[in-house]
Amino acid sequence: MPTCAKGFFHKAEILYDEKQLVEAALCYEQCIKYDMNYEYTPRAIFHLGAIKINEKDFYGALHTFERVGKHELKDQKTLQQYAEAVINLMKRKYKEGISTFNKLLKKQEPVMKEYIGYCYMYRGYGYNALNLHEKAIHSFKKASLYTKLNKASLYNLELSYALLSLSKNNTPSCLTHLEKCLKIFPRKAEPHIYHSSIIFLESLQNHDMKKLQESENLLNIAMKMKDIDSEMLFFRSCIRYLMMNYPDALEDIKMSIEKAEDNIPEHYVLRGLCYAAEKMYSEAIQDFTIALQLKETLDYIYWYRSRAGYLMDDTTIAFNDLQKYMILRPSDPEVYFQASVLLIMGGSYDDALKALNNSMSLKQSGKVAYMKAKCYVIINDISLAIDELKFFKDQKNGVQLDEEILKFLQSADYYNWNKEKFVYAVRECNRWIKCETGEIFELKHILWLRGVYYMYSDNFLDALQDFQQVLELLHSKDTATMSADEALTTEEENCEVLYNIALCNTANKKSQSLAILADLAEILNSKHRGQILLLSAIIHLSQNNALNAEKILKEAFHCDPESVAPFLSKKTTTILPLNTLNPFALLFPLISLNMSLEPIIQIRPAISLPRSTLPNIEFSIEKEVKEFFAIGKITARPEAPWLNRVRGSIQFTSTLVDIDEPSQITEREQENAEKEPEVSNEVIKRNIKSAVPLRHYSSFLKNCKENVVESVIKGSKEPDFIMDQIREFCNKDNYE
């Protein structure tokens, strides 16, 4: 029998040298079977393992080597290390694999002579996967000195050349090498993905929608090359988000999260931003919270969640997260500026000014100085607003006009002005209208101011024209692009201008005045509605329309008895609805309406210092998303050089596995995909309440939850004697 084992061994050796590996393997197995003295077995097992390595069956090689037990040959140990190094690459343990290849190349064992070229190719693959492209290129060049590069390594070499060129800002060279990659493997997705990212990054300079569409088209091509994975869906969602195609972006990122092996924080950030852009703020807050649980260092999410909380009227979330955001970035002046915007919108002006002071202490900025001036104007502190504008010194632009107007308003003493003074103020407005406006006083504010000056100079016709122009400017704005804050301001300004137009029309066109007041009464809250109705009733009485006057006066009394009572008592009656009682408006004297009746009716036009347009905090395109599809974010997927490709198929030793397109086949790590962490109710389901008003004056627009102001008359019905008094008042010849 020993002689038989020896015969099989030598026959196997001859077949092995002639590269008849299948027949050689059979003989080695027969040798092992009959080798009772274990004389030839270690060498036979060594050669069987080597055959497995030649067939690129590295797992099979390791299992074969294990059969030898403690009789391991030195050469076998070397080949075993070689097989383990390749398997490390398969397991994506690139650093471990590269380290082993470096040791093998350094030792230069004789048994490794025929594998040296492959060591360099495999090492180049590992460097490529780690995005160390200069080292990868060096390895592939070294490999070419020992053997001809296989197709996978030629592809990986071109890919490394492409990405190295891109790192040196040589985009044309990069694209040339990507084209070469596709010539080697026409159905590889990765070159298209890299090209898509390049076009995506180019589009960001001026938000080029055509380039974004081109980027999406390239990604769609890549998706046809292989099974659509989570990463490609994520990248396409980024593109669609920046194209403001939020519904499709949302669908892509939802599928991306479903397909992902792990919970990736950026996925939840993007889905939250898509929800926020669609005004689904509760869902957005939940995703932002998950992202923070996954990666606490993404501190910008606190700013997102703060804004989302504010926009859904949850000021607890809004201001708590705003505070965290400022604590986490104490040295960032932009953070304090952003915080000031939200604080101004929320009516926390003192806190807003503190945030702006912090920003200015870190970095002197005209933007911050201007915002401070705007904030002071909102709280009617003209003197401090002027001080802030001094930051701009001798600039001859809109800043100068803002400062000039503020100084004029500061010096005005309207209660002691005569008619000529108001005419002079009109001339000043005429000059301001021709100047370049700043960020505080827009054209509408100057026209509004001039209209009020016209009213006090008894020129109601010109006042009417100015207010009509203001109304046209308000209506010319695209409400779809307005922030919630700007939309509310515009709505309130619209009511105020209409009220001023109604006052101007009381002189000659009372019917138009009544029509406007009727419209205003439909949308205002109880207190303001009562005063508008009282003014309407008075106009009807001046036209001897007792029936309408009685009906409207009763309704006015029900809404605001405190304003109506003096009129019924024939005492001087002051009607001050809407924005006529703010500190700036109070600088203007009351005007007596010329109704030729008693008692005296006193009014004041609606006017206030400008509430400047603030940066929009609503969600559209956030800059962080622009970094999500950078080249460095693309998972490196070089082509595995241990695979045998035959006519579009991958050959594992002697078995063919049909595939539709080339793709990287590696041993997948055990799936440890975690379930999405549950978000605590304490974080997400907070009590929604408004801690501060949205305006520096109480909003006068009707609210569906409005609490009717407690009046001197209790209950929903007025006492009969009051109704009788109103009926008698309206029907007596009080105004003959």
Secondary structure as GFF3:
##gff-version 3
##sequence-region A 1 736
A	DSSP	alpha_helix	2	17	.	.	.	ID=ss1
A	DSSP	alpha_helix	21	34	.	.	.	ID=ss2
A	DSSP	alpha_helix	41	54	.	.	.	ID=ss3
A	DSSP	alpha_helix	58	65	.	.	.	ID=ss4
A	DSSP	three_ten_helix	66	68	.	.	.	ID=ss5
A	DSSP	alpha_helix	74	90	.	.	.	ID=ss6
A	DSSP	alpha_helix	94	107	.	.	.	ID=ss7
A	DSSP	three_ten_helix	110	115	.	.	.	ID=ss8
A	DSSP	alpha_helix	116	129	.	.	.	ID=ss9
A	DSSP	alpha_helix	133	144	.	.	.	ID=ss10
A	DSSP	alpha_helix	151	167	.	.	.	ID=ss11
A	DSSP	alpha_helix	171	184	.	.	.	ID=ss12
A	DSSP	alpha_helix	190	203	.	.	.	ID=ss13
A	DSSP	alpha_helix	209	225	.	.	.	ID=ss14
A	DSSP	alpha_helix	230	242	.	.	.	ID=ss15
A	DSSP	alpha_helix	246	259	.	.	.	ID=ss16
A	DSSP	alpha_helix	265	277	.	.	.	ID=ss17
A	DSSP	alpha_helix	281	294	.	.	.	ID=ss18
A	DSSP	alpha_helix	300	311	.	.	.	ID=ss19
A	DSSP	alpha_helix	315	328	.	.	.	ID=ss20
A	DSSP	alpha_helix	333	345	.	.	.	ID=ss21
A	DSSP	alpha_helix	349	362	.	.	.	ID=ss22
A	DSSP	alpha_helix	366	378	.	.	.	ID=ss23
A	DSSP	alpha_helix	382	389	.	.	.	ID=ss24
A	DSSP	three_ten_helix	390	392	.	.	.	ID=ss25
A	DSSP	alpha_helix	398	411	.	.	.	ID=ss26
A	DSSP	three_ten_helix	414	416	.	.	.	ID=ss27
A	DSSP	alpha_helix	419	433	.	.	.	ID=ss28
A	DSSP	alpha_helix	443	456	.	.	.	ID=ss29
A	DSSP	alpha_helix	460	475	.	.	.	ID=ss30
A	DSSP	three_ten_helix	479	481	.	.	.	ID=ss31
A	DSSP	alpha_helix	484	505	.	.	.	ID=ss32
A	DSSP	alpha_helix	510	523	.	.	.	ID=ss33
A	DSSP	alpha_helix	526	542	.	.	.	ID=ss34
A	DSSP	alpha_helix	546	559	.	.	.	ID=ss35
A	DSSP	alpha_helix	561	568	.	.	.	ID=ss36
A	DSSP	beta_strand	573	575	.	.	.	ID=ss37
A	DSSP	three_ten_helix	585	587	.	.	.	ID=ss38
A	DSSP	beta_strand	591	592	.	.	.	ID=ss39
A	DSSP	beta_strand	601	603	.	.	.	ID=ss40
A	DSSP	three_ten_helix	623	627	.	.	.	ID=ss41
A	DSSP	three_ten_helix	631	633	.	.	.	ID=ss42
A	DSSP	beta_strand	644	646	.	.	.	ID=ss43
A	DSSP	beta_strand	649	652	.	.	.	ID=ss44
A	DSSP	beta_strand	655	657	.	.	.	ID=ss45
A	DSSP	alpha_helix	681	684	.	.	.	ID=ss46
A	DSSP	alpha_helix	720	731	.	.	.	ID=ss47
###
